């Protein structure tokens, strides 16, 4: 055999052997990858009564806890399947369970049964909670609307991973710590001697948190979780856009004028916007409910407004010359004082912008503050009871219709007896929200009547007063004098 023939055969054999070795290596790698368990570690929100579940995987062993009855789970993972047991020391129950992980690793389906039984319960699901939404500057410090829960308004302060605060329903208090993106803790309501636990997680852009809560078991009020409720951040930007911010999170003890420490979060957001706009000046106005004597309430509201000013000056080093203070007592309610909810809404501190952030006192076109517009209504000789929400039609000679809408909004045709009604003045606002706020002020005497726009934020308001059209002209004159263009 020739030398080159032998050489070629050895080379071919080497290629074949190398390919076989490579194939065997790939087979081993694939097999290893297929046998490696997917990661179950993390925080999961589980439907049903399980609550939030914390799982830790170590090799093929999985252990964890969940909130319902101090529950515990443990077992073994094989690929996308977990099989193990659960037990609940809180009610001495236990059983078996199985989880099946989804292809993307972001959820799992659950089936479970009680110990000694073979009837499996299905339908519950665990969803992985992404922690990426809870990082950065998305802190809880600030004022929050939690009226959807029935707690009213909440002031929160976050320091490190600790969050505490108060809310105005039943003098409520709340506190807890953040771990793995979940804020957990306790709540108490001295006003009705109720208490319990909660869990919350910040959502999206940091302006909304989801919260679930339940009562303590010793209250005999049930231990079911109240799910999928929310707190919504109250934006102080309205102080810039509307010239007014209403705070329910700055609180005092009954009959006192000392700002409670739990008010820090609500006060801080005001201080922040003042620091960001160093030329802005504000008027602080205190309001009370009708409990007690009217004269005492008026004095108390003035003292509280001054206390808020001093708190902002001393705690946040805001120059005292940037504030004016006043109090209205119980004279300007926002809701009925016949209910605790209404009283809580009436006990408030209002911040009114005295000038625009640039330092000029000249109002800008279509950005006149709501307070200036309200004053113009009074200057024109109107009372708030002279206005009624309209269906766009006038019914008698002494009635005029005022159209209030966002800039560029839809024009409503007004008719009387089949003929076009004389075109009455139209007020245009920069936004639908501003239009609605002004209408709400004009028509607030209509208790229980919903504020409904006809179309795209357009409102029509009837003016019930003798020679209404003439008075409406005076209203427009007063608005223009105040800076409306």
Secondary structure as GFF3:
##gff-version 3
##sequence-region A 1 485
A	DSSP	alpha_helix	3	35	.	.	.	ID=ss1
A	DSSP	beta_strand	42	46	.	.	.	ID=ss2
A	DSSP	beta_strand	51	58	.	.	.	ID=ss3
A	DSSP	beta_strand	61	66	.	.	.	ID=ss4
A	DSSP	three_ten_helix	68	70	.	.	.	ID=ss5
A	DSSP	beta_strand	71	78	.	.	.	ID=ss6
A	DSSP	beta_strand	81	88	.	.	.	ID=ss7
A	DSSP	beta_strand	93	101	.	.	.	ID=ss8
A	DSSP	beta_strand	107	114	.	.	.	ID=ss9
A	DSSP	beta_strand	121	128	.	.	.	ID=ss10
A	DSSP	three_ten_helix	131	134	.	.	.	ID=ss11
A	DSSP	beta_strand	142	146	.	.	.	ID=ss12
A	DSSP	beta_strand	152	159	.	.	.	ID=ss13
A	DSSP	beta_strand	162	167	.	.	.	ID=ss14
A	DSSP	three_ten_helix	169	171	.	.	.	ID=ss15
A	DSSP	beta_strand	172	179	.	.	.	ID=ss16
A	DSSP	beta_strand	182	189	.	.	.	ID=ss17
A	DSSP	beta_strand	194	203	.	.	.	ID=ss18
A	DSSP	beta_strand	208	215	.	.	.	ID=ss19
A	DSSP	three_ten_helix	217	219	.	.	.	ID=ss20
A	DSSP	beta_strand	226	233	.	.	.	ID=ss21
A	DSSP	alpha_helix	238	241	.	.	.	ID=ss22
A	DSSP	beta_strand	244	247	.	.	.	ID=ss23
A	DSSP	three_ten_helix	261	263	.	.	.	ID=ss24
A	DSSP	alpha_helix	264	276	.	.	.	ID=ss25
A	DSSP	beta_strand	282	287	.	.	.	ID=ss26
A	DSSP	alpha_helix	294	316	.	.	.	ID=ss27
A	DSSP	three_ten_helix	320	322	.	.	.	ID=ss28
A	DSSP	beta_strand	323	329	.	.	.	ID=ss29
A	DSSP	alpha_helix	340	346	.	.	.	ID=ss30
A	DSSP	beta_strand	348	353	.	.	.	ID=ss31
A	DSSP	alpha_helix	370	379	.	.	.	ID=ss32
A	DSSP	three_ten_helix	384	386	.	.	.	ID=ss33
A	DSSP	beta_strand	387	389	.	.	.	ID=ss34
A	DSSP	beta_strand	399	406	.	.	.	ID=ss35
A	DSSP	beta_strand	415	416	.	.	.	ID=ss36
A	DSSP	beta_strand	419	420	.	.	.	ID=ss37
A	DSSP	beta_strand	426	429	.	.	.	ID=ss38
A	DSSP	alpha_helix	432	442	.	.	.	ID=ss39
A	DSSP	beta_strand	459	464	.	.	.	ID=ss40
A	DSSP	alpha_helix	468	482	.	.	.	ID=ss41
###
